[in-house]
Each structure stands twice: as structure tokens, then as C-alpha cells.
Amino acid sequence: MYPSPARPLCSALSALCCAPCTAASTTTTTASSLLLLRSPVPVKRALSPPALLGSSSCAAPRCGCCHQGASAGQCSAAIGPGAASSRAVCPMGNRTSRLYSALAKSLNINAASEHQEYLEQPDSEQLDPIDPKELLQECQTVLQKRPPRLQRNFVELRTDSTNTYRPIRVMQWNILAQALGEGKDNFIQCPLEALKWEERKCLILEEILGYQPDILCLQEVDHYFDTFQPLLSRLGYQGTFFPKPWSPCLDVEHNNGPDGCALFFLKDRFSLVNGVNIRLTAMKIKTNQVAIAQTLRCSETGKLFCIAVTHLKARTGWERFRSAQGCDLLQNLKNITQGAEIPLIVCGDFNAEPTEEVYEEFSNSSLNLNSAYKLLSADGQSEPPYTTWKIRPSGECRHTLDYIWYSKHALNVNSALGLLTEEQIGPNRLPSFNYPSDHLSLVCDFSFNQDPDRLL
């Protein structure tokens, strides 16, 4: 019902196949090495963090299209001062990892026609793990002609921490649905060439691999089953996808199915205690917006916490609607966390500035939430000036819409990833040849408060 066009095979990554949701991922790996189609030309793109591939100089190639070339000081990939080289991303194989045989096929089958099929989770236990270094190299090979990743550094927010446990790194990102980017969003300063999925998906994967989140919260995911689930599951993540009931992607010709929220966590760090997919209501009416909430147990500390991801209604004029959706989500989260007894992290594109009512509802909730990115400001009380910046036919839009909320009494924010500067973003704004979405990713490192009265 929602056909996806066949795509040419330019690398192993470009041939990711959307196999039937219920069975295809169970195929045992037998073919197609990651290295099989790798170009012999040296990778010119700035290599990702030293923790993955070692240090490298940044040549900062310029592109002749619409983007602005970045200087060498701006474009070397960096994880920041808090990232240790021992940070685990996935279980490593002791031989060259192999992509499953579906990688040798083009994307040429229909997406499932019923939303219920999108909710079924494939079993990927039989698939061999992927070495993240090789996957990152594969991405960089595909991206050779694009400018390097822009440098973003982590800002240390706690220097007195005595916590002996590894922090929990959480990444929040609206990755821009492919169908919307190409068919609906009208980014008039972004060439269509920059939005090609064959390369844009590699930019998205490069960002994820670069920051190595323990928990990944995504919005506008319309390539879950053919890209993110098969690859991230083999990097050690367990994933959940919940599509919008009436996704606008379905109005676009050659769409890949509905977009929705996705939540991934590393299985070697956490175990799933329980989870719920929430269709948000507003004034007792079921809406088109969704959330995923899962209670996890940290394997190192034994502590419970809840992680949630959501994407609220967009557009000016819908402020009261968003407020009602926020109230519904908060009520659900109160029930799940037993009235704030279980620490909570909420990631999302709220489509709301800090001046909106839904922001105030989260700030003043009995769940005792704080917005992590406020801590980057001088006074610790101000949100960043923007988390999205784009140019549409109606004009230039610069807004703060994305947030990571956390239980301020139970959790500490050890560090947060700084945002791109206006100079780095460039005059044509987002998305672009060197950034795949119109929203910036947010990344924070959390630790549990050591107050014994709040141990769970």
C-alpha cells in the first residue's frame, strides 16, 4: 500500500532492505561483507571521534552547491572532554562483521499495509553484530564528497562528581522524515541532492555512531524497519517503534510508510522492566501524536528509571492542543513512575517555545522535572536560542522546540553537547549537505543522585 522505490546499490549501506516486518530480520547472516563494496579511495571526510577511529586532521573540503565550507577549526568530529575511549557501543565480533544478505538487495517491496504490523518487533538475535568502526567507515566512504561533520563539544556541568558508575548518555533527535523532507517541508535553500536518502541516512548514522548514546530517542522516523532497526539491533540496541495513526508521510508519493517515534537502548547496559506505547489525547479526543515510555533497570546500579520519547502537534495556533497533549503525557508518566518515585527522563520535539503553556506544565509538574539544556546558560535558567533553524517559503524559522527533561532530585546532568553556532550552520540553514535534519541533536550524560534516601 505504501510502496518504496528501488534504489541503486552504491555501498552496502545503500541497499538496506525493508524485509517483511515479522520475519525477514530472523534470517541468519551468510553474505555481503561490510568491506565488499568499499571504495579504494581514501576517506577524505573527517574521521569520527578518537574513541572510535583515532585522531585525524580535518581537510574541510568545500562543496560547490549551496552549503558554506567550514574551516578546519569548525569541522573536525569530536565527542568532547568527557568521552572515554573505553565507552562501549556494541558487542564486538572476533572476525570481520557481515551484513545480512538483505543488504545485497534493493529496497523494492511494499511496506506493511496495517499499522499493527509496524508495531511488531523483529527478532534479530540470529544476526551477527556489526563492528561500529566498520559501519562508521562505510558511512564515511559514502559521504566522501560531502563536507566533514561539524565539531560540537561537550560542556562539563559537574566537576565534583564522585559517582563511580558510568554515566548514562541520552540522545534526543528529530531526524526529519524522509518523505516529509523530500515531499512536504519545502526547505527552499536546501538542494534536493542534499536530501537523498542514500547519503542522508549515512549522515544520521554517523551522528549516532559519533556520540555513542546508551539511549536514543528519535522522532519522524519513517525508515525504522529497513534501516534503523536492523542496523542498531546489531550494534547492541533494543528498539521500539510507534507510528502516528495518520502520518503525513502517507500523503507523499513513494513514501516508506508512516513516521513515528522510536526508542533504542543498549541491551548490555539496561533491561526492560515494562513499556507502554501512548496515543496522546487532547480534551479527551485521541490525537495523531504518540509517545513511548519504558521503565528500564540499569545493570550496573540495579536502579530503575523511566525513559520517554514524544513528538507533540506542530504549527502556530495549536498551543492549547499541545498543552492538552502535554497534560495527558504527564498524567501517564505520573502513573508509570508511581508519582515520581521512579526517576524520569523525557525526550521530545515539543513543537513549543519555552513561553508556551505546555513548557510551563512540564516545568511546574509534580514530577519535579528540569530541562537539561537550561544548564548550558550562564544563569542556568535559560533555554538555548534555537534547536531548529530552517528557511521555508514563508520565511526563516529559528525556534527552541526540542528538550530533554529529567528528574532534578534523582538525576544529575554531568555534561551536555553544545549546539552548532550560526556560523557553523551557515546562511542556508538546515538541513544541508553537512547536517541531515532541520533539528539539532541534543545529548546529555546523566548519573543517579547518590542521596541514599532516593535509592530505588
C-alpha angles and dihedrals in degrees: 000000000000104000121197117209120244111256129208119256109245099149138351090272095052091062100058106148128218097221120185107296097233103048118007097083091060092071111118114239113257108147153027115055118220086239096051097096100024115136115243089221111106115255108259094184117101107267117241125254123327087242087069110027109004128255122309139174118253116235094186101209116206123233120219096219128074104306126095116240114242125227121246090257092057104043112051111110113245137176096197138241098300099056115106121206090230092064108133120229104167143337108285123225121225093228137040106302116238128213114230118264093258088073088075091061129075123241099267112136131091121264115242112284097217126060090223089068089056089058095056111101116224119229108241098169093112095054119100117246119255121232103237091215091060093044089051091050089049090054092048092050090055089047098048094119094049125084117265125267115281116248119253121174131206116244113219109228100175121044096163097060115137094182110136095196126089113262120248110244114210124190123197119191141159096207096190116250110257094226091052095045093052100031114026118012098073101211093185096188094049116084115230087237089068090056098054107132094221089069103022092061088056090053089052093048091046090055092049094046091046095057098034099210120200088209124029123196116188137180131196092030111166097155100057101126099037099041122005103038097047094044101038093045088059090050088060101268129133111213141199127191128194116182127208111259092232104023115190087221088076090067091062120090114245091015122168096227131277124333122229147143123304130193124194130181133179110257094209091059103037142027125209113245097175140329141192135198110218127203102202122232131207119198088349092304120120110240138200094254125093144189138198120213124184132178110218133188117220108229094211100048102021089228125141125228136164124234121193135181127194145163117208129206115291133220138058114283094041097086096118090047091054089047091055091048090051091052091051092049092048092051091051091049092049089056093046095048093043092242097318095314089121116057114248139208118187120190125185157127097253094179085220133113118226088259092065126102095242090059090052090049091057093043093052099036121131085238087079096232129175130188109246097210092059085074090070091066123091093248096034089234105085129084120227115276091247145000094179130037124175144146120231132169088269091057143268117329122199115171145152105232107138125081145172109210121191141178100267096200096047103036137047126209106225097180142347132206113251119236127247114267123238089253092054093047091051132210094290090058123200142019101029144151091283101036122049103204141045087232126067120233117245119211128184136175113220133191131186118258107251093218102131091214089067100045112128 
